[in-house]
Amino acid sequence: MQSQKELKLAIDNAQKLHGHLGPFLVLGVRMGIIAKKALSVSDDQCGFLKANVKVPLFPPFSCLLDGIQTSTSCTVGNQRLTIENSEEICATFTKQKATGAVKITLKPKMAEELKKKLAKDALTEKFALELAHTPENQLFSVETQ
């Protein structure tokens, strides 16, 4: 798992861009950090990273995109972030001009928990911070390709 200091800084940066702190923003940040680690990409090498994200394209689900953008520097503007409207929530990250990829998928159990909390209007900042400290293997399936 990433260092707590790195995670806190990434979440703070994402919150500044996004305007508030929510669970999907935190999940996007975590996905980006996991991808950088899996592909051995340092912060100064983020220009070599590309992301293809599948997510429902409406809030709060789409808030995941801002977390990924801030943690990886893959954006729509620099054309290193592509987005697909999907019920599945996952992101595939690749290094430009290199082989290999990592696919990070939100586990179905976690997706169901998030949908239940959404229905109860319980996607709170407190819950977002809990997700920041939840072990990644409880949140995501990570598949190296």
Secondary structure, 3 states (H helix, E strand, C coil): CCCHHHHHHHHHHHHHHHCCCCHHHHHHHHHHHHHHHHCCCCHHHHHHEEEEEEECCCCCCCHHHHHHHHHHCCCCCCCCEEEEECCCCEEEEEECCCCCEEEEEECHHHHHHHHHHHHCCCCCHHHHHHHHCCCHHHHEEEEEC
